Amino acid sequence: MKAPSQRWGYIRIMSGTILGGILGFYVMHR
């Protein structure tokens, strides 16, 4: 159960960073 949770956390961090970058870019160019 440790491996799946670690993988999910990594995916969550990556997706969050990408989403945050897109959001920041959109707000900056608004």
URFENMO-V87562 format. One record per residue. N is the residue number from 0. RES is the residue in three letters. SS is DSSP state (H for helix, E for strand, L for the rest). PHI is phi as a letter, one per 30 degrees, with the letter a starting at -180 (999 if undefined). Layout:
BEGIN
n & res & ss & phi
N & RES & SS & PHI
N & RES & SS & PHI
END
This chain:
BEGIN
n & res & ss & phi
0 & MET & L & 999
1 & LYS & H & d
2 & ALA & H & d
3 & PRO & H & e
4 & SER & H & d
5 & GLN & H & d
6 & ARG & H & d
7 & TRP & H & d
8 & GLY & H & d
9 & TYR & H & d
10 & ILE & H & d
11 & ARG & H & d
12 & ILE & H & d
13 & MET & H & d
14 & SER & H & d
15 & GLY & H & d
16 & THR & H & d
17 & ILE & H & d
18 & LEU & H & d
19 & GLY & H & d
20 & GLY & H & d
21 & ILE & H & d
22 & LEU & H & d
23 & GLY & H & d
24 & PHE & H & d
25 & TYR & H & d
26 & VAL & H & d
27 & MET & H & d
28 & HIS & L & c
29 & ARG & L & d
END
